[in-house]
Amino acid sequence: MDSPIDPASSLNAARRARELRHAAEERLDVLVVGLGVTGAGAALDAASRGLSVAAIDAHDLAFGTSRWSSKLVHGGLRYLARGQVGVAHESAVERGILLRRTAPHLVKAHPYLLPLTPGVSRAQEALVLAGYRVGDGLRAAARTPRHLLPGPSRLDAARARRLAPFLEPDGLRGGLLSWDGRLVDDARLVVAVARTAAAHGARVLTRCRALELTGHGARVRDELTGEEFEIRARAVVNATGVWAGGLDPRVRLRPSRGTHLVLRPGTVPGLAAGLHLPVPGERNRFALLLPQADGRAYVGLTDEPVDGPVPDVPDVPEEDVRALLDVLNAALGTPVRREAVAGAYAGLRPLLAASGRPRGTGSTAGVASTGGRTSDLSRRHAVLFGDGLVTVVGGKLTTYRRMAQDAVDRAVAEARLTAGPCRTARIPLAGAPGAGRARRAGRRAEGGDLPARLVERYGSEAAAVHDLVRAHPEEVGLGITKGELLWSVLHEGALDESDLLDRRTRIGLVPEDREAALPAARDTLG
Ligand SMILES: Cc1cc2nc3c(=O)[nH]c(=O)nc-3n(C[C@H](O)[C@H](O)[C@H](O)COP(=O)(O)OP(=O)(O)OC[C@H]3O[C@@H](n4cnc5c(N)ncnc54)[C@H](O)[C@@H]3O)c2cc1C
């Protein structure tokens, strides 16, 4: 019988062990270091051009900043507001590629509401609505059809409260509705990109730390055994995000902490849109309240410069929690209490802090000047290169594909590799319609006999996941079953309980949920 998924995309412990041996023996075209969205994207880009590739991560897929995002797939409006027309257009184009071709199962159009509370002046209302219309123009310029991403509109108070019933009705004039892209789960995007890279022949190796990099390879430590060895390559792409400066001294970063709160299910009942909440005292800054498919809601986000060594997992200080609750409560009818905050997470933005233009900066490079607030620094990406070592840093989740393309273009040029052109704008990611052998399963998924939650998270592989769920229906939390954990072990490269609870699922965002699910995760791995 045909496998319901493309077996070449399956990542698991046995494949890791096998491919690790090969990676240590051969001389590759490209070694990618870091398996966040950028590194996974670079591995897919290089492998799909016919290059031999290994991609390593010190921890796991999506261990770093890529799992701490707001999960927005931006159309680039905010960049336009700052006069960065090129970045804005690039974002809108990449959003369209994800929505239409590469990840329609993971990226969906989502409504966002700006409630017109007394704190939002009429002048501000007119300005924001005009901005939304420009954003709709960006959508059109990027050729994303309106049926995939509806245009903006102004709602009266009753319709605004239908999307957010808990809004204080007194003084509410209505709301401004806009649409943008939204990921069901940022870590799942990384897993899908990494598996697609594997399907194109990339060796995807987690728990492998680069200790030192040159343009010809890396000294690597297998974090499971402690064994050290060399991986040799003709070009090296450093995609280690906020840690990039530790491996490439040309890179200077000024990280900024972005914190989100995780609200317990039921805290903001009936919320059917993301809310933009004006930050009191600031003219054009908004916080976000984001409903999640699992019933939780996130509130974000802060933007605070961080100095000193970069931690593996950033802590959330209590002042971030208080500050976000204050913004939220200034906009809501019923205050959200501290007890409703079930968890919190922070990510570090890898913002460039180089003064001047580093040597070898690529054409799409954005180099922010030092000094200003981190929220004012550029969100563009930079490609730094020289002697075969290419570092790609900055940017955002939305534009990962373009970042990867720029990095691999540069690696090909640096090492004079023979490679085809970039193809990733047309390659459906694992789980997308048309990806590998998943097509057959996809027809079943579209047949409508599968749980919606599985289709939303696994796309055309939902039927295969469902088979495992039926065999292992025990619930481990948030409606997730043991069958799904098993899927992650067999096909998504999960090696331990943290991979399962903190990245393949997001149960671990709430410490008590994590604790409750631990025995099931251990049992699955056993
Ligand atoms: C709070 C917050 C919210 C955001 N929200 C959005 C959003 O809504 N939409 C959007 O488009 N963008 C968003 N972004 C930006 C986006 O998340 C990042 O730009 C992107 O995830 C960076 O990905 P990356 O792969 O470059 O880095 P990372 O995801 O950090 O990956 C780097 C990887 O390198 C590995 N690594 C480090 N050192 C080594 C080593 N020595 N050897 C091997 N591996 C190593 C790490 O384990 C890690 O997995 C947000 C960022 C933050 C901080």
The ligand as an SDF file (V2000), in Angstrom:
LIG
                    3D

 53 58  0  0  0  0  0  0  0  0999 V2000
    7.8440   38.6290   20.2330 C   0  0  0  0  0  0  0  0  0  0  0  0
    8.0020   38.4810   18.7590 C   0  0  0  0  0  0  0  0  0  0  0  0
    6.8870   38.4610   17.9400 C   0  0  0  0  0  0  0  0  0  0  0  0
    7.0350   38.3180   16.5670 C   0  0  0  0  0  0  0  0  0  0  0  0
    5.9080   38.2500   15.8150 N   0  0  0  0  0  0  0  0  0  0  0  0
    6.0250   38.0890   14.4760 C   0  0  0  0  0  0  0  0  0  0  0  0
    4.8620   37.9620   13.6940 C   0  0  0  0  0  0  0  0  0  0  0  0
    3.7520   37.9560   14.2050 O   0  0  0  0  0  0  0  0  0  0  0  0
    5.0200   37.8110   12.3560 N   0  0  0  0  0  0  0  0  0  0  0  0
    6.2510   37.7880   11.7610 C   0  0  0  0  0  0  0  0  0  0  0  0
    6.3120   37.6870   10.5310 O   0  0  0  0  0  0  0  0  0  0  0  0
    7.3910   37.8710   12.5000 N   0  0  0  0  0  0  0  0  0  0  0  0
    7.2950   38.0110   13.8370 C   0  0  0  0  0  0  0  0  0  0  0  0
    8.4240   38.0980   14.6070 N   0  0  0  0  0  0  0  0  0  0  0  0
    9.7430   37.9660   13.9760 C   0  0  0  0  0  0  0  0  0  0  0  0
   10.1010   36.4890   13.7600 C   0  0  0  0  0  0  0  0  0  0  0  0
    9.6010   35.6850   14.7850 O   0  0  0  0  0  0  0  0  0  0  0  0
   11.6070   36.3020   13.6680 C   0  0  0  0  0  0  0  0  0  0  0  0
   12.1560   37.2380   12.7820 O   0  0  0  0  0  0  0  0  0  0  0  0
   11.9740   34.9130   13.1630 C   0  0  0  0  0  0  0  0  0  0  0  0
   11.2680   33.9150   13.8650 O   0  0  0  0  0  0  0  0  0  0  0  0
   13.4640   34.6640   13.2930 C   0  0  0  0  0  0  0  0  0  0  0  0
   13.7050   33.3450   12.8670 O   0  0  0  0  0  0  0  0  0  0  0  0
   15.1710   32.7920   12.7300 P   0  0  0  0  0  0  0  0  0  0  0  0
   15.0690   31.4560   12.1150 O   0  0  0  0  0  0  0  0  0  0  0  0
   16.0240   33.7970   12.0300 O   0  0  0  0  0  0  0  0  0  0  0  0
   15.7120   32.6850   14.2300 O   0  0  0  0  0  0  0  0  0  0  0  0
   15.3190   31.6160   15.3540 P   0  0  0  0  0  0  0  0  0  0  0  0
   13.9260   31.1650   15.2360 O   0  0  0  0  0  0  0  0  0  0  0  0
   15.7210   32.2070   16.6630 O   0  0  0  0  0  0  0  0  0  0  0  0
   16.2460   30.3640   15.0270 O   0  0  0  0  0  0  0  0  0  0  0  0
   17.6100   30.3020   15.3430 C   0  0  0  0  0  0  0  0  0  0  0  0
   17.9540   28.8570   15.6660 C   0  0  0  0  0  0  0  0  0  0  0  0
   19.3650   28.7490   15.7600 O   0  0  0  0  0  0  0  0  0  0  0  0
   19.6520   27.7650   16.7290 C   0  0  0  0  0  0  0  0  0  0  0  0
   21.0310   27.9450   17.1880 N   0  0  0  0  0  0  0  0  0  0  0  0
   21.5400   28.9580   17.9260 C   0  0  0  0  0  0  0  0  0  0  0  0
   22.8550   28.7750   18.1350 N   0  0  0  0  0  0  0  0  0  0  0  0
   23.2010   27.6280   17.5110 C   0  0  0  0  0  0  0  0  0  0  0  0
   24.4220   26.8970   17.3520 C   0  0  0  0  0  0  0  0  0  0  0  0
   25.5690   27.3250   17.8940 N   0  0  0  0  0  0  0  0  0  0  0  0
   24.4120   25.7380   16.6420 N   0  0  0  0  0  0  0  0  0  0  0  0
   23.2600   25.2850   16.0890 C   0  0  0  0  0  0  0  0  0  0  0  0
   22.0820   25.9340   16.2160 N   0  0  0  0  0  0  0  0  0  0  0  0
   22.0460   27.0860   16.9050 C   0  0  0  0  0  0  0  0  0  0  0  0
   18.6040   27.9910   17.8130 C   0  0  0  0  0  0  0  0  0  0  0  0
   18.4080   26.8320   18.6110 O   0  0  0  0  0  0  0  0  0  0  0  0
   17.3800   28.3610   16.9810 C   0  0  0  0  0  0  0  0  0  0  0  0
   16.5350   27.2470   16.7500 O   0  0  0  0  0  0  0  0  0  0  0  0
    8.3110   38.2250   15.9940 C   0  0  0  0  0  0  0  0  0  0  0  0
    9.4480   38.2570   16.8110 C   0  0  0  0  0  0  0  0  0  0  0  0
    9.2940   38.3700   18.1900 C   0  0  0  0  0  0  0  0  0  0  0  0
   10.4950   38.3660   19.0660 C   0  0  0  0  0  0  0  0  0  0  0  0
  1  2  1  0
  2  3  1  0
  2 52  2  0
  3  4  2  0
  4  5  1  0
  4 50  1  0
  5  6  2  0
  6  7  1  0
  6 13  1  0
  7  8  2  0
  7  9  1  0
  9 10  1  0
 10 11  2  0
 10 12  1  0
 12 13  2  0
 13 14  1  0
 14 15  1  0
 14 50  1  0
 15 16  1  0
 16 17  1  0
 16 18  1  0
 18 19  1  0
 18 20  1  0
 20 21  1  0
 20 22  1  0
 22 23  1  0
 23 24  1  0
 24 25  2  0
 24 26  1  0
 24 27  1  0
 27 28  1  0
 28 29  2  0
 28 30  1  0
 28 31  1  0
 31 32  1  0
 32 33  1  0
 33 34  1  0
 33 48  1  0
 34 35  1  0
 35 36  1  0
 35 46  1  0
 36 37  1  0
 36 45  1  0
 37 38  2  0
 38 39  1  0
 39 40  1  0
 39 45  2  0
 40 41  1  0
 40 42  2  0
 42 43  1  0
 43 44  2  0
 44 45  1  0
 46 47  1  0
 46 48  1  0
 48 49  1  0
 50 51  2  0
 51 52  1  0
 52 53  1  0
M  END
$$$$
